[in-house]
């Protein structure tokens, strides 16, 4: 017997899953032809530069690529006094996310990256494991996370508001707990890491070392996904997510390919990379492209999870693990 047309609730529950899938289909459709085209470059042109200081304070000035859009979106965010829940969630999410970039620099910055053009910075260094790191690196991560968060919030609450969750308190009231184990995320993370190690040791031109940077990125993206993706997926505005991801990816590729790597603002240590480089873009490692997908994915999940928690109005243990007062 036919079961009849789907109910509005069934349609509403299916839409986030479909939107999530469509986002990654769009990414694949764009990335595949770009990757195939870039692979045709067998003999990359190496730019020559004889100037001892080709980009005075270039890295410092380039931070405006984040700071100016951030200032504009912040002005909008400040004026939206009605976004109380989003405002509280923004600051709590930033308090969780910013340390991941800062810790990356302090503990692993010199293991993963190089900073050869000191004249591209203002000359203020922060002590870190393995040697000092330019202060611009820390500003880069903090403003980067802020821009990812605010661009997503702007798209979610204004540009693509028709596709967001209108009332988190209503939608979240039946959640037994926020933390719910997501097995596919763990399987995907393990598969990605295994593929990176196999490529590094079996196919990379230089098999020495270990893909530590890709391992770090995978852990940062997969750990929140494994614990919270089940809960966060219906709440994520996937159209806003796609806007944020492609915006940040465009800025980062323009930044790294055109300026940072050719002029030595920062570079990558091959021994800690997977060994898959895009030769057409001055030896850009594939990790440099993956990082912003990982950052956007992790940022949005953490923001939405914190927003759900704030909407529930419960204590941490009760909201996340269902441990609380008996009713």
C-alpha positions as CSV (number, residue, x, y, z in Angstrom):
1,X,0.0,0.0,0.0
2,X,1.3,3.5,-0.8
3,X,2.3,5.3,2.3
4,X,1.3,8.7,0.9
5,X,3.3,11.9,0.5
6,X,6.0,12.7,3.0
7,X,4.9,14.7,6.0
8,X,6.2,18.3,6.6
9,X,8.2,17.0,9.5
10,X,9.8,14.3,7.4
11,X,10.7,16.8,4.7
12,X,12.1,19.2,7.2
13,X,14.3,16.4,8.7
14,X,15.6,15.3,5.3
15,X,16.5,18.8,4.0
16,X,19.7,19.3,6.2
17,X,21.1,16.0,5.0
18,X,20.4,16.8,1.4
19,X,21.9,20.3,1.8
20,X,25.0,18.9,3.4
21,X,25.4,16.5,0.5
22,X,24.9,19.2,-2.1
23,X,27.6,21.4,-0.6
24,X,30.2,18.7,-1.1
25,X,28.9,17.9,-4.5
26,X,29.4,21.5,-5.5
27,X,32.9,21.5,-4.0
28,X,33.7,18.3,-6.0
29,X,32.4,19.7,-9.2
30,X,34.6,22.7,-8.9
31,X,37.7,21.0,-7.5
32,X,37.9,18.1,-9.9
33,X,38.3,20.1,-13.2
34,X,40.7,22.5,-11.4
35,X,42.8,19.6,-10.1
36,X,43.0,18.0,-13.5
37,X,44.0,21.2,-15.2
38,X,46.6,22.0,-12.6
39,X,48.1,18.6,-13.1
40,X,48.9,19.4,-16.7
41,X,51.8,21.6,-15.5
42,X,54.8,19.3,-15.7
43,X,57.4,22.0,-15.8
44,X,56.4,24.9,-13.5
45,X,57.7,28.4,-14.2
46,X,59.9,29.5,-11.3
47,X,59.7,33.3,-10.8
48,X,63.0,35.1,-10.4
49,X,63.5,38.0,-8.0
50,X,66.8,39.9,-7.4
51,X,65.5,42.4,-4.8
52,X,66.6,41.8,-1.2
53,X,63.3,43.1,0.1
54,X,60.6,42.6,-2.6
55,X,57.6,43.1,-0.2
56,X,58.3,45.5,2.6
57,X,55.9,44.7,5.5
58,X,53.9,42.6,2.9
59,X,52.8,40.0,5.4
60,X,51.7,42.7,7.9
61,X,49.7,44.6,5.3
62,X,48.1,41.4,3.9
63,X,46.3,40.8,7.2
64,X,43.9,43.5,5.9
65,X,42.4,40.7,3.7
66,X,40.9,39.4,6.9
67,X,40.7,42.6,9.0
68,X,38.7,44.8,6.5
69,X,35.9,42.3,5.8
70,X,35.9,41.5,9.5
71,X,35.4,45.1,10.4
72,X,32.5,45.5,8.0
73,X,30.7,42.4,9.1
74,X,31.4,43.3,12.8
75,X,29.7,46.6,12.2
76,X,26.6,44.7,11.0
77,X,26.8,42.2,13.9
78,X,27.1,45.0,16.6
79,X,24.0,46.7,15.2
80,X,21.9,43.5,15.3
81,X,20.9,43.8,19.0
82,X,18.3,41.0,18.4
83,X,21.0,38.4,17.9
84,X,21.6,37.8,21.6
85,X,21.9,34.0,21.2
86,X,24.3,34.3,18.3
87,X,26.4,36.9,20.1
88,X,26.9,34.8,23.2
89,X,27.7,31.8,21.0
90,X,30.1,33.7,18.9
91,X,32.4,34.7,21.8
92,X,32.3,31.2,23.4
93,X,33.1,29.6,20.1
94,X,36.0,32.0,19.5
95,X,37.3,31.2,23.0
96,X,37.4,27.5,22.0
97,X,38.7,27.9,18.4
98,X,41.4,30.6,18.6
99,X,43.6,28.6,21.0
100,X,43.8,25.8,18.4
101,X,45.6,28.1,16.0
102,X,47.7,29.7,18.7
103,X,48.7,26.3,20.1
104,X,49.5,25.2,16.5
105,X,52.0,28.0,16.2
106,X,53.5,27.8,19.7
107,X,54.1,24.0,19.6
108,X,54.3,23.1,15.9
109,X,54.8,26.3,14.0
110,X,58.5,25.8,13.4
111,X,58.0,22.1,12.7
112,X,55.4,22.7,10.0
113,X,56.3,26.1,8.5
114,X,59.2,28.4,7.6
115,X,59.4,32.2,7.8
116,X,62.3,33.2,5.6
117,X,61.3,36.8,4.7
118,X,61.6,38.6,8.0
119,X,61.4,42.0,6.2
120,X,57.8,41.2,5.3
121,X,56.8,41.5,8.9
122,X,57.0,44.3,11.5
123,X,59.8,42.4,13.3
124,X,57.9,41.5,16.5
125,X,58.4,37.8,17.3
126,X,56.7,35.5,19.8
127,X,58.8,32.8,21.5
128,X,57.7,29.3,20.5
129,X,59.1,25.8,20.4
130,X,62.0,25.7,17.9
131,X,62.4,29.4,17.7
132,X,60.5,32.7,17.5
133,X,57.5,33.2,15.2
134,X,56.2,36.5,13.7
135,X,53.4,38.0,15.6
136,X,51.5,38.2,12.2
137,X,51.0,34.4,12.4
138,X,49.0,34.8,15.6
139,X,46.9,37.7,14.3
140,X,46.3,35.6,11.2
141,X,44.7,32.7,13.1
142,X,42.7,34.9,15.5
143,X,41.3,37.1,12.8
144,X,40.8,34.1,10.5
145,X,38.6,32.3,13.0
146,X,36.7,35.6,13.6
147,X,36.1,36.1,9.9
148,X,34.9,32.5,9.4
149,X,32.5,32.8,12.4
150,X,31.1,36.2,11.5
151,X,30.8,35.5,7.7
152,X,28.8,32.3,8.6
153,X,26.6,34.2,11.1
154,X,26.0,37.0,8.6
155,X,25.0,34.5,5.9
156,X,22.9,32.5,8.3
157,X,21.1,35.4,9.9
158,X,20.8,37.7,6.9
159,X,21.9,36.7,3.4
160,X,20.5,33.2,3.6
161,X,18.2,33.5,6.6
162,X,15.4,31.7,4.8
163,X,17.3,28.5,5.4
164,X,18.2,28.8,9.1
165,X,16.6,27.4,12.2
166,X,14.2,30.2,13.4
167,X,13.9,29.1,17.0
168,X,16.7,27.0,18.6
169,X,14.9,26.7,21.9
170,X,11.9,24.9,20.2
171,X,14.1,22.7,18.0
172,X,16.5,21.7,20.7
173,X,14.0,20.9,23.5
174,X,13.7,17.2,22.6
175,X,17.4,16.5,22.4
176,X,18.4,13.9,25.0
177,X,22.0,15.2,24.9
178,X,24.3,17.2,22.6
179,X,27.2,14.7,22.5
180,X,26.4,11.7,20.3
181,X,29.0,9.5,18.7
182,X,29.2,9.7,14.9
183,X,30.9,6.5,13.6
184,X,31.2,7.7,10.0
185,X,33.3,10.6,11.0
186,X,35.8,8.4,12.8
187,X,36.0,6.0,9.8
188,X,36.5,8.9,7.4
189,X,39.2,10.4,9.6
190,X,41.0,7.0,9.9
191,X,40.7,6.5,6.1
192,X,42.1,10.0,5.3
193,X,45.0,9.5,7.7
194,X,45.8,6.1,6.3
195,X,45.7,7.4,2.8
196,X,48.0,10.3,3.7
197,X,50.6,7.9,5.3
198,X,50.5,5.5,2.4
199,X,50.9,8.3,-0.1
200,X,53.8,9.8,1.9
201,X,55.7,6.5,2.2
202,X,54.9,4.9,-1.1
203,X,54.2,7.6,-3.7
204,X,55.7,10.9,-2.6
205,X,58.9,12.0,-4.3
206,X,60.5,12.3,-0.8
207,X,59.2,9.7,1.6
208,X,61.2,10.9,4.6
209,X,59.2,12.1,7.6
210,X,55.5,11.8,8.5
211,X,52.4,13.8,7.4
212,X,52.1,15.5,10.8
213,X,50.4,18.7,9.5
214,X,47.6,16.6,7.8
215,X,47.3,14.6,10.9
216,X,46.8,17.7,13.0
217,X,44.2,19.0,10.5
218,X,42.3,15.7,10.4
219,X,42.2,15.6,14.2
220,X,41.0,19.2,14.5
221,X,38.2,18.5,12.0
222,X,37.2,14.9,12.9
223,X,37.2,15.1,16.7
224,X,34.3,17.7,16.9
225,X,32.6,15.9,14.0
226,X,32.8,12.6,15.8
227,X,31.2,13.9,18.9
228,X,28.7,16.5,17.6
229,X,27.9,16.0,13.9
230,X,24.7,14.1,14.7
231,X,23.3,17.0,16.7
232,X,24.7,19.9,14.7
233,X,23.8,18.8,11.2
234,X,20.0,19.7,11.3
235,X,20.9,23.1,12.8
236,X,23.7,24.1,10.3
237,X,22.7,26.4,7.5
238,X,24.5,24.5,4.8
239,X,24.0,27.3,2.2
240,X,25.6,29.7,4.6
241,X,28.3,27.2,5.2
242,X,29.1,27.0,1.5
243,X,29.2,30.7,1.2
244,X,31.7,30.9,4.1
245,X,33.8,28.0,2.8
246,X,34.2,29.4,-0.8
247,X,34.8,32.9,0.5
248,X,37.6,31.8,2.8
249,X,39.1,29.4,0.3
250,X,39.2,32.2,-2.3
251,X,41.0,34.6,0.0
252,X,43.5,32.0,1.2
253,X,44.4,30.8,-2.3
254,X,44.9,34.3,-3.5
255,X,47.0,35.0,-0.4
256,X,49.2,32.0,-0.5
257,X,49.6,31.3,-4.2
258,X,50.1,34.9,-5.3
259,X,52.0,36.4,-2.4
260,X,52.9,34.3,0.7
261,X,54.8,31.4,-0.8
262,X,56.5,33.2,-3.8
263,X,57.8,36.0,-1.5
264,X,58.7,33.8,1.5
265,X,56.2,35.2,4.0
266,X,55.7,31.6,5.1
267,X,56.4,28.2,3.6
268,X,56.0,24.5,4.4
269,X,58.5,22.0,5.6
270,X,58.3,19.0,3.2
271,X,59.2,16.4,5.8
272,X,55.9,17.1,7.8
273,X,53.7,17.3,4.7
274,X,52.0,14.5,2.9
275,X,54.2,15.0,-0.2
276,X,51.4,15.9,-2.6
277,X,52.2,19.3,-4.0
278,X,50.5,21.5,-6.6
279,X,53.4,22.4,-8.8
280,X,51.5,25.0,-10.8
281,X,51.2,27.0,-7.6
282,X,54.8,27.3,-6.4
283,X,54.8,23.9,-4.8
284,X,51.7,24.5,-2.7
285,X,51.1,21.4,-0.5
286,X,47.6,19.9,-0.6
287,X,47.3,20.6,3.1
288,X,47.2,24.4,2.4
289,X,43.9,23.8,0.5
290,X,42.5,21.3,3.0
291,X,43.1,23.5,6.0
292,X,40.3,25.9,5.2
293,X,37.7,23.2,4.6
294,X,38.8,21.7,8.0
295,X,38.7,25.2,9.7
296,X,35.3,26.1,8.3
297,X,33.8,22.7,9.1
298,X,35.1,22.7,12.6
299,X,34.2,26.3,13.3
300,X,30.6,26.0,12.1
301,X,30.0,22.7,14.1
302,X,31.4,24.2,17.3
303,X,29.5,27.4,16.9
304,X,26.2,25.6,16.3
305,X,26.8,23.2,19.2
306,X,27.5,26.1,21.6
307,X,24.4,27.9,20.2
308,X,22.3,24.8,20.9
309,X,23.7,24.6,24.4
310,X,22.9,28.2,25.1
311,X,19.4,27.7,23.8
312,X,18.8,24.8,26.1
313,X,19.7,26.8,29.1
314,X,21.1,23.8,30.9
315,X,24.4,23.1,32.7
316,X,27.3,21.7,30.8
317,X,27.0,18.0,31.9
318,X,23.3,17.9,31.6
319,X,23.2,19.5,28.1
320,X,26.1,17.6,26.6
321,X,25.9,14.2,28.3
322,X,22.4,14.1,29.8
323,X,23.8,14.1,33.3
324,X,21.7,16.3,35.5
325,X,18.8,16.6,37.9
326,X,16.1,14.0,37.9
327,X,12.7,15.3,36.8
